[in-house]
Amino acid sequence: MQIPTPPTSSNGTPEEGQDLADQPSTVVSVSTSFHPTANLDSCPPDVCLMSVDSVFFYVHSHKLLAASNNAFNNTIPSRCGEEPAVVSLPEHSAELNVLLHAIYNLSAAQYSPPLDAVSACVDAMRVYGIDPHTHIAPQTPLFSLIMGLTPAAPLDCYALASSQDLYDLAVAISSFLLSYSLADITDEAAARIGPKYLKRLFFLHLGRAERLKLLLLPPPSSHPPTPFCDLVEQKRLTRAWALATAYLAWEAGPDLSTASIEAALRPLGEHLGCEQCQILLRERINNLVVQWSVVKLTQGNTVHADVWWTACPK
């Protein structure tokens, strides 16, 4: 919102014959969400926060003081006057906008803030005495905002969550890292993630790979020998299963899809002349798909913490 103000006192009064519209004016930038007439509280705003890029945010001191344990880094007076007190802050308007939306429990997603601004906002919470665990808990707007940014930059979002020890957020983000190569994690990213959460990420990848190997190991069940399919003939399916699953376990990553499993194992049935063997193969593949789907729900779901995570101490 652009609000023109009257000429400054140094400009004086218009000269005779000069139109008032020709006088210079100052234009200030005011937040579209936190402006003087915004219906955010039962009482009018009594504090005006000014960002480093000169954008004004009209807010309520009692909201800031209630969210902070250090009077918003000792910038907010305990009692404000009739006119809003102007407080200059070193944050950029994009960062301050996200921070204030979190304090007011509002979503800032409509402004599409970049991840850098969100990360800077979370870092600023510590400075202003605001607990990130309270404002970035599941079901909060800021939690949802970060999750919305995760598909484009999962490792950066994971580093943001882990650097603040936001366990629930880190668990939710971890499912987006199943396709990420752990070898591509830079030293800088590893240092920001920290040893505890880096270990959990490794355990998630290694645990899923080990679980997949265990699920693939048992071959399809055998059936009683028949004149058309004896034990020797059934061992051909067992050997074919062992070769196909060994290749699958070697090439597959933690993000292996159930469709990939079926695509790799279904063709084994094309070379089977026994109908009973074909039925047992289909049953084995269906059972494998179901078991792997359960693993994905418990380890990669954004709601439930996986078993490999819970095995690591917080």
C-alpha positions in Angstrom: 0.0 0.0 0.0 1.6 3.3 -1.1 0.5 6.3 1.0 1.5 9.8 0.0 2.2 12.1 2.9 2.0 15.9 3.1 5.1 18.0 2.2 7.8 18.0 4.8 8.2 21.1 7.0 11.4 22.1 5.1 9.3 22.5 1.9 7.4 25.4 3.4 4.0 26.6 2.1 3.2 26.8 -1.6 4.3 29.9 -3.3 1.7 32.3 -4.7 0.4 31.0 -8.0 1.8 27.5 -7.5 -0.6 24.6 -7.4 -0.6 22.4 -4.3 -0.5 19.3 -6.4 2.9 20.4 -7.8 4.4 20.3 -4.3 6.9 17.4 -3.6 5.6 14.6 -1.4 7.0 11.6 0.4 5.7 8.1 -0.4 5.9 5.4 2.3 5.4 1.7 1.9 3.0 0.1 4.3 2.3 -3.7 4.6 -0.9 -4.8 3.0 -1.5 -7.1 5.9 -0.4 -5.0 8.8 -1.7 -1.5 8.0 -3.4 0.9 10.4 -6.9 -0.2 9.5 -6.3 -3.9 9.3 -8.8 -5.9 11.4 -6.3 -8.0 13.3 -7.2 -7.2 16.8 -10.0 -5.6 18.9 -7.8 -2.6 19.6 -5.9 -0.4 17.1 -2.2 -1.0 16.5 0.1 0.9 18.9 3.5 0.0 17.4 4.9 0.6 13.9 7.8 -1.6 12.9 10.0 -0.3 10.1 12.1 -2.8 8.1 15.5 -2.1 6.8 14.0 -1.4 3.3 11.6 1.1 4.8 8.3 -0.8 4.8 6.0 -0.1 7.8 4.1 -2.7 9.7 1.4 -1.6 12.1 1.1 -4.2 14.9 0.0 -4.6 18.5 2.5 -4.4 21.3 0.6 -7.0 23.4 0.9 -9.5 20.6 4.6 -9.1 20.3 5.2 -9.1 24.1 3.1 -12.2 24.5 5.1 -14.1 21.9 8.5 -12.9 23.1 10.5 -13.6 26.3 12.7 -10.6 25.9 10.3 -7.8 24.9 11.1 -8.4 21.2 14.8 -8.0 21.8 14.0 -5.0 24.1 12.7 -2.9 21.3 9.0 -2.7 22.4 8.1 -0.5 25.3 5.8 -2.1 27.9 3.4 0.8 27.6 2.8 2.7 24.3 1.3 6.1 23.8 -1.7 7.1 21.8 0.3 7.4 18.5 2.0 4.2 17.3 5.7 4.1 18.4 8.0 3.7 15.4 10.6 1.0 15.9 13.4 0.4 13.3 14.5 -3.2 12.8 17.4 -4.7 10.8 15.3 -7.3 9.0 14.1 -7.0 5.4 10.4 -6.6 4.8 10.0 -10.1 3.4 11.5 -11.6 6.5 9.6 -9.4 8.9 6.4 -10.1 7.0 6.8 -13.9 7.6 7.7 -13.4 11.2 4.7 -11.2 12.0 2.4 -13.6 10.2 3.7 -16.4 12.4 3.2 -14.3 15.6 -0.4 -13.6 14.5 -0.9 -17.2 13.5 -1.6 -16.2 9.9 -0.4 -17.7 6.7 2.1 -15.8 4.6 1.8 -18.2 1.7 -0.1 -15.7 -0.5 3.1 -13.6 -0.7 5.2 -16.6 -1.9 8.2 -15.7 0.3 11.5 -17.3 -0.9 13.1 -19.9 1.3 16.0 -17.5 2.2 13.4 -15.1 3.7 11.7 -17.9 5.7 15.1 -19.2 6.9 16.1 -15.7 8.0 12.8 -15.3 9.8 13.3 -18.5 11.7 16.8 -17.4 12.7 15.4 -14.0 13.8 13.0 -15.7 16.2 15.8 -16.5 18.5 16.9 -12.9 18.5 13.5 -11.6 19.4 12.9 -14.2 22.1 10.3 -16.2 20.1 10.2 -20.0 20.5 10.3 -21.6 17.0 8.8 -24.8 18.4 5.6 -23.0 19.3 5.2 -21.2 15.9 6.5 -24.0 13.7 4.5 -26.9 15.2 2.4 -29.2 13.0 -0.9 -27.6 11.8 0.6 -24.0 12.2 0.7 -21.7 9.1 4.5 -21.5 9.2 4.9 -25.3 9.3 2.7 -25.5 6.2 4.6 -22.8 4.5 7.9 -24.5 4.9 6.4 -27.8 3.8 5.2 -26.0 0.7 8.7 -25.0 -0.1 10.2 -28.4 0.5 9.6 -30.1 -2.9 11.8 -27.5 -4.6 14.6 -27.5 -2.0 14.2 -30.5 0.4 17.8 -30.5 1.7 17.7 -26.8 2.5 14.4 -27.2 4.3 15.7 -30.2 6.2 18.8 -28.2 7.2 16.5 -25.4 8.4 14.5 -27.8 10.5 17.4 -29.6 12.0 19.4 -26.4 12.8 16.5 -25.4 15.0 15.9 -28.9 16.4 12.4 -28.9 14.9 11.9 -32.7 15.1 8.3 -32.9 13.7 9.2 -30.7 10.7 12.4 -32.7 10.0 10.5 -36.0 10.0 7.9 -34.6 7.6 10.6 -33.3 5.3 12.6 -36.5 5.4 10.2 -38.2 3.0 11.3 -35.8 0.3 14.9 -36.8 0.7 14.4 -40.5 -0.2 15.6 -39.8 -3.8 18.4 -37.5 -2.7 22.0 -38.8 -3.0 23.7 -38.7 0.4 27.0 -38.3 -1.4 25.9 -34.9 -2.8 25.6 -33.4 0.7 28.2 -30.7 1.0 30.3 -30.0 4.0 28.5 -26.7 4.5 25.1 -28.5 4.4 26.3 -31.2 6.7 27.6 -28.7 9.3 24.2 -26.9 9.3 22.2 -30.1 9.6 24.4 -31.3 12.5 25.5 -34.8 13.5 22.3 -35.8 15.2 20.0 -35.2 12.2 22.5 -36.2 9.7 22.7 -39.6 11.4 19.0 -39.9 11.3 19.0 -39.2 7.6 21.6 -41.8 7.0 19.7 -44.3 9.1 16.5 -43.6 7.1 18.3 -44.4 3.8 20.3 -47.3 5.0 17.3 -48.7 7.0 15.0 -48.7 4.0 17.6 -50.3 1.8 18.2 -53.1 4.3 14.4 -53.6 4.8 14.0 -53.9 1.0 16.6 -56.6 0.8 14.9 -58.6 3.6 11.5 -58.2 1.8 12.9 -59.4 -1.6 14.8 -62.4 -0.2 12.0 -65.1 0.1 11.2 -66.6 -3.3 7.6 -67.5 -4.4 6.2 -70.5 -2.6 6.3 -73.9 -4.3 3.4 -76.3 -5.0 3.2 -80.1 -4.9 4.9 -81.6 -8.0 2.7 -82.4 -10.9 3.4 -84.3 -14.2 3.9 -81.0 -15.9 5.9 -79.1 -13.2 8.2 -81.0 -10.9 10.6 -79.6 -8.2 13.4 -79.2 -10.8 11.1 -77.0 -13.0 10.1 -74.9 -10.0 13.7 -74.3 -9.1 14.0 -72.3 -12.3 11.5 -69.8 -11.0 13.5 -69.6 -7.7 16.7 -68.9 -9.6 15.0 -66.3 -11.8 13.6 -64.6 -8.7 17.0 -64.5 -7.0 18.6 -62.9 -10.0 15.9 -60.4 -10.6 15.6 -59.3 -6.9 19.4 -59.1 -6.6 19.5 -56.7 -9.5 16.6 -54.8 -8.0 18.2 -54.5 -4.6 21.5 -53.4 -6.1 20.0 -50.7 -8.4 17.1 -49.5 -6.3 17.2 -46.5 -3.9 15.2 -45.7 -0.8 12.6 -44.1 -3.0 11.8 -47.3 -4.9 8.2 -47.3 -6.1 5.8 -50.2 -6.0 5.3 -49.8 -9.7 9.1 -50.3 -10.3 8.9 -53.5 -8.2 6.1 -54.8 -10.3 7.7 -53.8 -13.6 10.9 -55.7 -12.6 9.2 -58.9 -11.4 6.0 -59.4 -13.4 7.9 -60.4 -16.6 9.1 -63.5 -14.7 5.7 -65.0 -15.3 6.0 -64.8 -19.1 8.3 -67.7 -19.1 6.3 -70.0 -16.9 4.2 -72.7 -18.5 2.7 -73.8 -15.1 -0.5 -72.0 -14.1 0.1 -72.8 -10.4 3.5 -71.2 -10.6 2.1 -68.1 -12.2 -0.5 -67.8 -9.4 2.1 -68.2 -6.7 4.4 -65.6 -8.4 1.5 -63.1 -8.6 0.7 -63.7 -4.9 4.3 -63.2 -3.9 4.6 -59.9 -5.9 1.4 -58.6 -4.5 2.5 -59.5 -1.0 5.9 -57.8 -1.6 4.2 -54.6 -2.9 1.9 -54.5 0.2 4.8 -55.0 2.6 6.9 -52.3 0.9 4.0 -49.9 0.9 3.7 -50.3 4.7 7.4 -49.5 4.9 6.9 -46.3 3.0 4.0 -45.3 5.2 5.9 -45.7 8.4 9.2 -44.2 7.2 8.3 -41.7 4.4 4.9 -40.5 5.5 4.6 -36.8 6.5 2.5 -37.5 9.5 4.0 -40.6 11.3 7.6 -40.7 12.4 9.3 -43.8 10.9 10.8 -46.6 13.0 14.3 -45.7 12.0 13.8 -42.2 13.3 12.3 -43.3 16.6 15.1 -45.7 17.1 17.5 -42.8 17.3 17.5 -40.9 20.6 16.2 -37.3 20.4 
